[in-house]
């Protein structure tokens, strides 16, 4: 009998979530194949949609209290900058922001990217356990850097099949770091 009660609770939760999502529904929801999901998976998906819709868009610097404010990179020597860089990466991770593909950048380049691009960026702060904003520290149009440092051999060959031009030589990452990671990023 407890299984039946659980099923009823899941159905009631599903109905409530669908009602709450009604003002936000658009054609993109029709692309989701709910019939391929269990009721528990569907509810989890609907909860994440609702959290996304209700999440405030804030500069990432304001996601933590106190606000994450960094000194201008040009005012720091290399030792100060390195210490602040690792502290900033830890503080970003604490508010569920994970930095990806950083090891082609020097400490100063990565710090500058955080200072100039990441902290002022307005993003939705979705408050769900296990939910991370994965910030790729490589320009999406920078195929050369991706191919040199991050693409697998299989990805490199796939790229070669669909693109013209020479394939850059694969290289070792010049600045290997141990930054906080999250599964799914």
N, C-alpha and C positions, 0 to 999 in steps of 0.2 A: 504493500500500500504506500509506503513512503515514496517509491518511484513515481506513482501517479500524482502525488502531491507536488513533487518536484516538477513534473511535466506541466501541471496546472500553473505553478508559480512562474515557470519559464514562459508559458503562453500569456499570462497576465503582464509580465515584464515586457514581453515583445509588443503587446498592444499599447502599453504605456509609452514605450520608446517610439513606436511608429506615430502615435498622436503628437508627441513632443517634437518629432522631426518634421511633421507635416509642413510647417511654414518654410522649411529650408529645402524641401524636396525639389529636384529638377531632373532633367532627362538623364543625368549621369547615374542616378540610382538604378535606372532600368538596365544599365550595363552589368549590374551585379547579379550573379546567378545564385539567388537565395536557396533555390531547391537543391543545390549541391552542398549546402551547409547544414549542419545540425542546428537545432533550435538554439543551443548554447552558443555555437559559433556565430549564428546570425545576431543574437543579442549582443555579443561582444563587439561585433562589427557595428551595429547600430549605436551602441554606447560610445564607440570611438568617433563615429560621425557626429553625434550630438556634442561630444566634448570639443571636437574641431569647430563646429559651428558657434559654440558659445565661448570659445577661447578668445581672450583679448590679443590684439596685435600690439606688441610692445617692442621697443628697442631691446636687443638682447642684453645690453648693459644693465637694464632695469629688471631683469628676471630675478636677480638676487638682492637681498638686503644685507648690508648696504650695497648700493649700486656699484657695479664693477667699473671703476674709472682707472685708466692707465696713464702714466706720464707719456708725453710725446717721445717717440723713439729717438729723435735727434738729441734729446737731453740726457740720454743714458749711455754709460760705458758698457762694454760687452758683458762684464760680470753682473752688473745690475740688471741689464736687459734679460740675461739668461734666467736669473732668479725670478724676475717678474713674469717671464714667459711661462715657466712651469707652474707658478702660482695661479696665473690666469687660466691655464689649461685645466688645473684642478678645480678652480671655482666655476668654470664653464661646465665641467662634468657634473658638479654638484647640482646644477640646475638643468641637467640632462641635455647638454650640448656637447657633442663629440666631434673632435677635429679629425678628419680623415685625410690621407694623402698629403702628409706634411713633410715627408723625409727628403724631398727634393729641394726644399727651401732652407736657407740658413736660419739661424735663430733670429737675426734681425729682420729678415724677410717675413718670417712667420709672425713675429711680434707685430710688425707693421700691418700685416693682413688682419690680425685680430683687432688692432687699434683702429684702423681705417675702414675696414669692410664689415667685420663680424659684429663688434659691439654696437655700432649705430644701426645695424639692420633691423627693421621691424619685421618680426615673425610672430606667428600664432604660438602662444605658450599653452600647449595642450597638456593639461594636468591629468595624465593617466600613468599608472605604474608601468614601468618598463618602456615607456615611450621616450625616445631620444630624437633630438634634431641632429642629424648627421651632416656636418658641414664639410664638404669636399674642398680642400684647399688647392684646387687646381681648376683652371678655367675650363668649362665644358668644351670649348672650341679648340683647346690646346691638345690636339691629337699627338703632336710630337712628344711632349713631356709625358703624356700618359703611356705612349708606346715605348718610350725609352725606359721608364722607371716602374710602371705599375701593371701594364698589360701582361697577361700570361702568354706563353708561346702560342697557344690555341687562339687567343684573342688577336694576337699580332697577325697570324695567318688569315683569320677571318677579315681583318681590316684590309689586308693586302688584296683579298679577293674582290672587295667592293670599292676600293679606292685606287686612284692613280698616284704615281710618284714613288720615290724610294722609301723603303721601310727604315726608319732610324734604328741604329744599332741599340740593342738592349744594354742597359748600364746598371751598375750597382747604385743603390741609393746613397747619396753623399752624406746625409745628416740623419742617421738612424736614431730615433728617439723612442723612449718608452712613455707614451702618453696614455691616459685612461681610454679604455675601449669599451664598447657595448656590443652585445650580440645583436645582430640585425643591421648593423651599420656597415 
